[in-house]
């Protein structure tokens, strides 16, 4: 989790990805099933937060899901490698946390509805504004 200079309330989760089909991300026009609002696949990037309680981490039930834009809109490349950064508003996160130590699990889903591997961050101590 990195803070941006001058914007201490904003952090980013950045993950590296590799995609062999070239179908990572959704266009703004992708709102028909299965990508329609309210469906399981309206969002294509899913983060679950865990906060430290004692020596254990407890899941926070509030999801933090995002829509990754289409990273290959011309559909020219099939083999994609890159980084995706998701902005996290630490002010909002601080409202639901009872701890300053968190970790996250995240995964994404491509347009063919294939789920990526789940990644897990190490413990992160937040310095709330």
C-alpha positions in Angstrom: 0.0 0.0 0.0 1.5 3.3 -1.1 0.4 6.8 -0.3 0.7 9.5 -2.9 2.6 12.6 -1.9 0.2 15.3 -0.9 -2.7 12.9 -0.8 -2.2 11.0 2.5 -5.8 9.8 2.5 -5.3 7.9 -0.8 -3.5 4.6 -1.0 -3.0 2.1 -3.9 -3.0 -1.6 -4.2 -0.9 -2.5 -7.2 -0.7 -6.0 -8.6 1.2 -7.4 -11.5 -0.8 -9.5 -14.0 -0.3 -11.7 -17.0 -3.1 -12.6 -19.4 -2.8 -14.9 -22.4 -6.2 -14.1 -23.9 -6.0 -10.3 -24.0 -9.4 -9.8 -22.3 -8.6 -8.0 -19.0 -10.9 -5.2 -18.1 -14.4 -3.9 -19.0 -15.4 -1.1 -21.3 -17.9 1.5 -20.0 -20.4 0.0 -22.4 -20.1 -3.4 -20.8 -23.3 -3.2 -18.8 -25.4 -6.1 -20.3 -25.5 -9.5 -18.6 -23.3 -10.9 -17.1 -21.7 -7.4 -16.5 -24.9 -5.6 -15.6 -25.2 -3.5 -12.4 -26.2 -5.7 -9.5 -24.7 -8.9 -11.0 -21.8 -10.8 -9.6 -19.6 -9.7 -12.5 -20.5 -6.0 -12.7 -17.2 -5.5 -10.9 -14.1 -7.3 -12.1 -11.6 -6.6 -9.3 -12.4 -7.8 -5.8 -10.6 -6.9 -2.6 -11.4 -8.3 0.8 -9.9 -6.5 3.8 -8.9 -8.1 7.1 -8.1 -6.2 10.3 -5.8 -7.4 13.0 -7.6 -8.3 16.2 -5.3 -9.6 18.9 -3.0 -12.1 17.1 -5.5 -12.9 14.3 -6.9 -11.2 11.3 -10.7 -10.9 11.0 -12.5 -10.3 7.7 -14.2 -7.0 7.2 -17.5 -7.8 5.6 -17.6 -4.5 3.5 -16.4 -5.4 0.0 -14.1 -3.0 -1.9 -14.8 -3.9 -5.5 -13.8 -2.0 -8.7 -14.2 -2.1 -12.4 -10.9 -2.3 -14.2 -11.1 -0.5 -17.6 -10.4 -2.5 -20.7 -6.6 -2.6 -20.9 -6.6 -3.8 -24.5 -9.5 -1.9 -26.2 -8.2 -2.5 -29.8 -7.9 -6.3 -29.0 -4.6 -6.4 -30.9 -2.5 -8.1 -28.2 -3.3 -11.5 -26.8 -0.4 -11.7 -24.4 -0.7 -9.0 -21.8 1.6 -8.2 -18.9 1.3 -5.2 -16.7 0.4 -3.6 -13.4 -3.0 -2.6 -12.2 -3.4 -0.1 -9.4 -6.6 0.3 -7.4 -7.1 3.5 -5.5 -8.2 3.0 -1.9 -9.6 5.9 0.1 -8.0 5.4 3.6 -10.5 7.9 5.1 -13.4 5.7 4.3 -11.5 2.6 5.4 -10.7 4.2 8.7 -14.4 4.6 9.4 -14.9 0.8 9.5 -11.6 -0.3 11.0 -11.0 -1.0 14.7 -7.3 -1.6 14.0 -4.5 0.1 12.2 -3.1 -3.2 10.9 -4.7 -4.8 7.9 -4.0 -7.2 5.1 -5.9 -7.7 1.8 -6.8 -10.5 -0.5 -7.6 -9.7 -4.1 -8.4 -11.3 -7.4 -9.8 -10.2 -10.8 -12.0 -11.7 -13.4 -11.6 -11.3 -17.1 -14.3 -10.9 -19.7 -14.6 -14.6 -20.2 -15.3 -14.8 -16.4 -12.0 -16.6 -15.6 -10.9 -15.8 -12.1 -7.2 -15.0 -11.5 -5.1 -16.4 -8.7 -5.9 -14.9 -5.3 -3.1 -12.7 -4.0 -2.6 -11.8 -0.3 -0.6 -8.9 1.0 1.5 -9.1 4.1 0.3 -7.2 7.2 0.3 -3.4 6.6 0.2 -0.8 9.4 -1.7 2.2 8.3 -1.0 5.8 9.3 -4.4 7.4 9.2 -4.6 11.1 8.5 
